[in-house]
């Protein structure tokens, strides 16, 4: 059974930093990789950052240069370092583990961790 458990969320002032962690169990790391998504109230869930099995990373335009995704396969953990946080970064952040290569259409989801950025 795949379990993804996020942690590290909280409240921070604009300009501050947070590091999110996702503890992964029961999942076989593969070429599809993993990702962080976020969802603010009234908005659709959006992709924040993605890391593929070969280490290739992508970022949403809104977070590029401020957020860094990393994956530690040995520890079974996905991370998101968030710097220079803005009020618009406030959302529930979700860890996602993809499967089903080559299309990678399958996704396991964590329960989310809340990030609140105040001005």
Steps between C-alpha positions, in 0.01 A plus 500: 500500500641835394510770765608857453514714813576869471642715778669834548212731425409789723463874523776736393535865411557611145865470409550202729582138424353158561613151406233243427571129530312200368570162656449227241427136571376209292585676175756384247694802373495500124564712194170684541626678809318705758351845534362769728161653432309770684142609530376829637135548605282547195778401262582183315791286606811613313840348437776674693800288414586165351806277524539208265690179562803632312512804729353744251302771677234743384334788681193711461583849381363645823755317716803468274810635667342486846410133549725195470379142474718207599463127543691267730425148381708341777304677771175468310426870514401786271574858598399849399716787621299819476679835530385859460146395570216722383143530622387342174689184594239434767341163423476138597804323358477141380765240429438284192665178387457405138491156343407323178792569269529601225184714525536543877126554527463350845536716812505429869419796724585604850253673731664839473663751731382858541728792427384846602702808409402828662601850400 
